[in-house]
């Protein structure tokens, strides 16, 4: 499945990115929510779809796209599946706005065809978590970083072992009554392991603090003492309980 980065309003021409295969996990019960789930750097949608299918969340439809394969600066330019380019994992890393916008637009297009009565969410792991949080900031502002309109109404955002892109400019994105209202009401769950050797725990902690300081009052941060850069059953249990509560899912 491929999508050109020129859609979603078309005001700003972007490079075209070829997205990989999208895997869908259909709800086993009454369809109440659809969540696009984004994998980490170098992964694909298939691996996460297999895990999400095992979760006791029968009312959720999961859409698991695969990121474009592109040169990644962090890997010395070696091609990898990535939602955006990343130069380094630090507070001073340069954000790839073009890549983030293209991926956030792709996610929005996947959600745009869902029925009107279905609650919509975005979640992800590592770089996928970063892209999910970027989408959350676009939702609050009502537009992407390039100015094109963001029209998806989000009900939940999840980030596991990730970070918040463009955090330095976030306060500028939450200006105005409507943006402040959206930020205050949007449920966000961040989970991070204290033993994460890839995306350091402090990045997750700082992301949570930055979101709260900018008015995201419904942001939950969960820390796991022995967790590295992967998931564990305890974290998945917390995710299931949080989604069931915030989305008002039936048993």
Residue pairs with C-beta under 8 A, 6 or more apart in sequence:
1 19
1 20
1 21
1 22
1 65
2 16
2 17
2 18
2 19
3 17
3 19
3 105
3 106
3 109
4 16
4 17
5 14
5 15
5 16
5 17
5 98
5 101
5 102
5 105
6 13
6 14
6 16
7 105
7 109
8 105
8 108
8 109
8 144
8 148
8 149
8 150
9 147
9 148
9 149
10 148
11 146
11 147
11 148
12 146
12 147
12 148
14 98
14 101
14 102
14 146
15 98
15 102
17 68
17 70
17 99
17 102
17 103
17 106
18 68
18 69
19 65
19 66
19 67
19 68
19 106
20 44
20 45
20 65
20 66
20 67
20 68
20 69
20 81
21 44
21 45
21 46
21 65
21 66
22 45
22 63
22 64
22 65
22 66
22 110
23 45
23 46
23 48
23 49
23 63
23 64
23 65
23 66
24 49
24 61
24 62
24 63
24 64
25 49
25 52
25 53
25 61
25 62
25 64
26 61
27 58
27 59
27 60
27 61
28 58
29 58
29 59
29 250
30 58
30 59
30 250
31 59
31 61
31 115
31 118
32 59
32 60
32 118
32 119
32 247
32 248
32 249
32 250
33 59
33 60
33 61
33 118
33 119
33 120
33 121
33 155
33 156
33 243
33 247
33 249
34 60
34 61
34 62
34 63
34 111
34 114
34 118
34 119
34 120
34 121
35 60
35 61
35 62
35 63
35 120
35 121
35 122
35 123
35 156
35 158
35 243
36 62
36 63
36 64
36 65
36 107
36 110
36 111
36 121
36 122
36 123
37 45
37 48
37 49
37 52
37 62
37 63
37 64
37 122
37 123
37 124
37 128
38 64
38 65
38 67
38 83
38 103
38 107
38 122
38 123
38 124
38 125
38 127
38 128
38 129
38 131
38 132
39 45
39 47
39 48
39 64
39 66
39 67
39 81
39 124
39 125
39 128
40 124
40 125
40 126
40 127
40 128
40 161
41 72
41 74
41 80
41 81
41 82
41 86
41 126
41 127
42 80
42 81
42 82
43 81
43 125
44 66
44 67
44 81
45 64
45 65
45 66
46 64
46 66
48 64
48 125
49 62
49 64
51 231
51 236
52 62
52 64
53 62
55 236
55 239
55 240
56 240
57 240
57 243
57 244
57 249
59 249
59 250
60 243
60 247
60 249
61 114
61 118
63 110
63 111
65 106
65 107
65 110
66 81
67 81
67 82
67 83
67 103
67 127
68 81
68 82
69 79
69 80
69 81
69 82
70 79
70 80
70 82
70 85
70 99
71 77
71 78
71 79
71 85
72 78
72 79
72 80
72 82
72 85
72 86
73 85
73 86
73 87
74 86
74 87
74 88
74 89
82 99
82 127
83 99
83 100
83 103
83 127
83 128
83 130
83 131
84 95
84 96
84 98
84 99
84 100
84 102
84 103
84 127
84 130
84 131
84 165
85 96
85 99
86 93
86 96
86 127
87 93
87 94
89 163
89 198
89 199
89 200
89 203
91 203
91 206
95 165
95 166
97 145
97 146
97 166
98 146
100 131
100 134
100 145
100 165
100 166
101 144
101 145
101 146
101 148
103 131
104 131
104 134
104 135
104 138
104 144
104 150
105 144
105 148
107 122
107 131
107 135
108 135
108 150
108 151
108 152
111 120
111 122
111 152
112 151
112 152
114 120
119 155
119 156
119 247
119 248
120 152
120 153
120 154
120 155
121 154
121 155
121 156
121 157
121 158
121 243
121 247
122 132
122 135
122 136
122 154
122 156
122 157
122 158
123 129
123 132
123 156
123 157
123 158
123 159
123 160
124 130
124 131
124 132
124 158
124 159
124 160
124 162
125 160
125 161
125 162
125 231
126 160
126 161
126 162
126 198
126 199
126 229
127 162
128 162
129 158
129 159
129 160
129 161
129 162
129 163
129 190
130 159
130 162
130 163
130 164
130 165
131 165
132 157
132 158
132 159
132 162
133 157
133 159
133 162
133 163
133 164
133 165
133 188
133 207
133 211
134 164
134 165
134 166
135 154
135 157
136 154
136 157
136 186
136 188
136 216
137 166
137 170
137 173
137 174
138 144
138 145
138 150
139 150
139 152
139 153
139 154
139 182
139 186
140 173
140 174
140 179
140 182
140 183
140 186
140 216
141 150
141 173
141 174
141 179
142 149
142 150
142 178
142 179
142 182
143 149
143 150
144 150
145 166
154 186
155 186
155 187
155 246
155 247
156 186
156 187
156 188
156 189
156 243
156 246
156 247
157 186
157 187
157 188
157 189
158 188
158 189
158 190
158 191
158 239
158 242
158 243
159 188
159 189
159 190
159 191
159 204
159 207
160 190
160 191
160 192
160 231
160 235
160 239
161 191
161 192
161 193
161 196
161 198
161 199
161 204
161 229
161 230
161 231
162 190
162 192
162 199
162 203
162 204
162 207
163 199
163 203
163 204
163 206
163 207
164 170
164 206
164 207
164 210
164 211
166 173
167 206
167 207
167 210
170 210
170 211
170 214
171 213
171 214
173 179
173 214
174 180
174 183
174 214
174 215
174 216
180 215
183 214
183 215
183 216
183 217
184 215
184 216
184 217
184 218
185 218
186 216
186 218
187 218
187 220
187 242
187 246
188 211
188 216
188 218
188 219
188 220
189 219
189 220
189 222
189 238
189 239
189 242
189 243
189 246
190 204
190 207
190 208
190 211
190 219
190 220
190 221
190 222
191 204
191 221
191 222
191 223
191 224
191 235
191 238
191 239
192 199
192 201
192 203
192 204
192 205
192 221
192 222
192 223
192 224
192 227
193 201
193 223
193 224
193 225
193 226
193 227
193 228
193 229
193 230
194 201
194 223
194 224
194 225
194 226
194 227
195 201
195 225
195 226
195 227
195 228
196 204
196 227
196 228
196 229
197 228
197 229
198 228
198 229
199 229
201 223
204 221
205 221
205 223
208 219
208 221
211 219
212 219
220 242
222 235
222 238
224 232
224 234
224 235
227 235
243 249
